[in-house]
Amino acid sequence: ACLLAACLPGAADEAASAADAYARQDYPAARNAALAAVREAPEDREALMLLARVHLAMGNGAEAEAALDRLEAAGEPDAELALLRAEALLQQ
C-alpha cells in the first residue's frame, strides 16, 4: 500500500481536509472530503478508515459498513476494524 502523499497529492490534500473537518465535528464536510480522497486513492486504508469513522459519527451504519468492507478488501483486518464494524452493525 502506498502513502497518500506519495501516490496522489490531491488525495492527500482531501484526506487532510477530511481529518481537519472530522476534528471540528463538521461531519458533512469531512464526509465529502473523505469521499473525494477515496475516489482519488480507492485502496488507501487511512482514507477508508476516516470515511468509516465519519459515517459512524453521522449515524450512517450501512454506509460505514460499506467503507469497512472496502477497507477489509484493501488489507488485513485488525481489532480496530472489528470494533468499528460492530458499531456499524449496531447502528443499522
C-alpha positions in Angstrom: 0.0 0.0 0.0 1.2 3.4 -0.7 1.1 6.5 1.3 -1.4 9.2 0.1 1.3 11.9 -0.3 3.5 9.6 -2.3 0.7 8.3 -4.6 -1.6 11.2 -5.3 -1.1 14.6 -3.8 -4.7 15.6 -4.4 -5.9 12.6 -2.3 -3.5 13.6 0.5 -5.0 17.1 0.5 -8.5 15.7 0.6 -7.6 13.3 3.4 -6.1 16.2 5.4 -9.2 18.3 4.8 -11.4 15.4 5.9 -9.3 14.9 9.1 -9.5 18.6 9.9 -13.3 18.7 9.4 -13.7 15.5 11.4 -11.7 17.0 14.3 -14.0 20.1 14.2 -17.0 17.7 14.1 -18.1 19.1 10.8 -19.1 15.7 9.6 -20.8 16.6 6.3 -17.6 18.4 5.2 -15.5 15.5 6.5 -17.6 13.0 4.5 -17.3 15.0 1.3 -13.5 15.3 1.6 -13.1 11.7 2.6 -15.2 10.6 -0.3 -13.0 12.7 -2.6 -9.9 11.2 -1.1 -11.2 7.7 -1.6 -12.1 8.5 -5.2 -8.5 9.5 -5.8 -7.0 6.6 -3.9 -9.6 3.8 -3.7 -7.5 1.4 -1.6 -5.9 3.9 0.8 -6.5 2.4 4.3 -6.3 5.8 6.1 -8.8 7.5 3.9 -11.2 4.5 4.1 -10.9 4.3 7.9 -11.7 8.0 8.1 -14.7 7.6 5.8 -16.0 4.8 8.0 -15.5 6.9 11.2 -17.3 9.9 9.6 -20.2 7.7 8.6 -20.4 6.3 12.2 -20.3 9.8 13.6 -23.2 10.7 11.4 -25.2 7.6 12.4 -24.9 6.0 9.0 -24.2 2.4 9.9 -24.8 0.9 6.5 -22.5 3.4 4.8 -19.9 2.8 7.5 -20.1 -0.9 6.9 -19.6 -0.4 3.1 -16.5 1.6 3.8 -15.3 -1.1 6.3 -15.9 -3.8 3.6 -13.7 -1.8 1.2 -11.1 -1.4 4.0 -11.0 -5.1 4.7 -10.6 -5.9 1.0 -7.7 -3.5 0.8 -5.7 -5.2 3.5 -5.7 -7.5 6.6 -8.4 -7.0 9.2 -7.4 -5.8 12.6 -9.1 -5.4 16.0 -10.0 -1.7 15.4 -11.7 -2.7 12.2 -13.8 -5.3 14.1 -14.8 -2.8 16.7 -15.9 -0.3 14.1 -17.8 -3.0 12.3 -19.6 -3.9 15.5 -20.6 -0.2 15.9 -21.8 0.0 12.3 -24.0 -3.1 12.8 -25.5 -1.6 16.0 -26.5 1.5 14.0 -28.4 -0.5 11.4 
